[in-house]
Amino acid sequence: MKIKTVCTWDDELWQDVSPLYMEAFGEKGAKHIKIIKNMFVQGIAELHVGYNNSVAVVMALTGKLLSDGVMIIDYLAVAEKERGQGLGKHFVMYLRQKALAKGIQKIIIEADSEETPENTKRIQFWQSCGFLLTEYVHHYIWVPETYQATNYRFA
């Protein structure tokens, strides 16, 4: 798999990953493109895209709080037809290596906290990647779902 990471907005790269992003988050939880672009303008975002045969099959949008030594995995998606092959875990390992190289001490992801089979499966995925579920549940004012934080700390 070829992986490309950018820390500035790239229209061409977004065109590659947009169908994957919308497939995974379009109906629930997708940020408006203006918000994502603004994250890049502020210098707090990176877009990571994994390709198989020049087709985007996995993506992550991450935020960074370098002063706090934290990376936030805002979104991570694997193309539906590619799931179950280890791409997600491989990509999380890639993100961990990127974070470690930047001196990041902790990675945070928020997972839907509603107890559904789909959300339980997501949390189990993060736990299988070494993340620990915390007690912290976040209530955003603009979406009805609640999210529970998981984190990964480097030793």
N, C-alpha and C positions, 0 to 999 in steps of 0.2 A: 504494500500500500504506500502510495506517495502522499505525504502530508504537507500542506501549505499553511503557514501562519502569518497573519498580517496584523499590524497595530494601527493602521490607518485605513480609512474607508476605501473599499475597492469595489466599484460597481460591477465589474466583470466577475469577480469572485462571488459577490452576492447573487448574481444571476445563476451561477453554478449551484449554489447551496439553497437558494430560496425555495425551490420545490420540496426539498427535504425538510427544511424548517417549517414550511406550511403544512406538510403531511403530518408532522409530529405535533405541532403546536398551534396550527391555524385556528381551530375551533375553540381552543381552550389554552389561554396563557401566553399567546404570542404577543410580543411587544410590537408596537407600531414602528415602522421603519424610521420615522423621525426620531424616536427615542433612541434607537440603536445608533443611528448616525451621530446623535448628540453625545453618546457615550464615547465614540471615537474622537470627536472634536475635543472632549475633555481629557482625552488621553488615558481613559480608564478601561478600555476594552481591547480584546483581541479576538479575532475570528480564526478558527482552526478548521481546516477542511481536509478530510481524507478521501483519496481517489483510488478507485480500482478501474483500470483501463479507461482513464480520463473521465470517469463518471463519479460525481460526488456521492459517496455512500455513507459517510459519517461526518458530523459537524459538531462543533462546540463554540459557544459564545461565552467568553470569560471576562470577568471584571477583576480589577486589581486594586488593592489598598496597600501599596508598597510601604507606606509609613507604618502600617500595622503588621506587615509581613503576611498578608492574606490574599489568596486567590479565591474568587467566587466563580463557580461553574454555574453560569446563569441558565444555559441551555446545553443539552447534549442529546443528539439524536442519531440513530442508525436507521438507514433505509429499511423499511419493513421487510422487503424481500431478502435483505442481507442479515437479518437478526439471527442469533443463535450460533454464530460462527466465531465468536470471540472478538469481533471488531470493537465493541464497546469497551471491553476490558483493555484491549490493546491501546485504544485511544486514551483511556484514563491513565494508563502507564505513561503515555507520551506527555499528557498534561502534567503529571507528577514530575517527570524529568524536567520539563520547561520551568515549572515552579521552583524546583530545587536549584536549578541553574541561576535563578534570579534571587535566591536567598529567601524565598517564601517559606514560612514556617507552618502554615496551616492552609488547607483548602476546605471551603465550605460549599455545600450544595443544599438547597431546600427542596424537599420532596412533598408532594401532596400528602396531607396528614389524614384525610378521610379514609376510613378503613374499607377499602375495596380490594378485590383480588388484583386488579391492575396496579394499584398503588403499593400494595404489599410486595408485589413482584419487583417494582422499581426500588423499593427500600432494600430488598434482599440483594439486588444487583449492586447497589452502593456498598452494602456491607461486605459482599464478596470481593469488592475492590479495596477493602481495608478501612472503610469509613465507619464511624461510630454514630449511632442515632443518639441525639441529645433530647433533653426534655423541652427544649425551647420550641414553641409553636408561634408562628407569626401570622397575624391577621392583617392583610393589606386592605386599604380602604376602597380600592378600585376593582377588586375581584372578590367574589364570594368565598372562594376556597381558602382554606388555611394550609400553611406549610410548616413542616417540621424540619429543623436543621439537622444535617449530618455533617461530620467533619473528619478530616484526615490530618493528623499531626505528624510531621517528620520527627524522627527520633534524634 
